[in-house]
């Protein structure tokens, strides 16, 4: 901007005029005009050229640099607008696709799940290698142990385990939240393994302007992001 700051005696500098124009635009916020456009910068440049010192005119290189700067700023603004529109479109498309999950079971990270009346629970255990025995423990919402059982040998990777919803005495447990834990001997030491549980999708909602699509799951207080779903189960 140095080239267009060589103005005549008593004239405003480029920066001063820019500030003045910004101050003049503040009362117009209620009309929706809050940002300076490329036309505003070109208007300022024209005024500066008209008031410049004729003995120290702006060079062609300086003029080209100023015009390139204005074009770059305007281009970035248009690109941001296009990205916002694209993001909104993608979010809406994701929400439409996610609506097909309503009523279906999805696998989400976390050992806590919800048991329905007269039903059991299913979970997925991530095993680092094949195991001779995988032991499963089920705890109620208070952390009390209600069931332990051995699911036998399992290959490495994701292993599905199912609890029939009964305690060690064979009594049906009430509906509610339960936590599934899995362990086994790895290199002679007992290790806990990562567990994910299934939950039923009640509804789909959009995030708060962040582009996320959220799923409301049965029995869960907080929604889960669609991106966190590991697997889609049965309806």
Order of alpha helices (4+ residues) and beta strands (2+ residues): alpha-alpha-alpha-beta-beta-beta-beta-beta-beta-beta-beta-beta-beta-beta
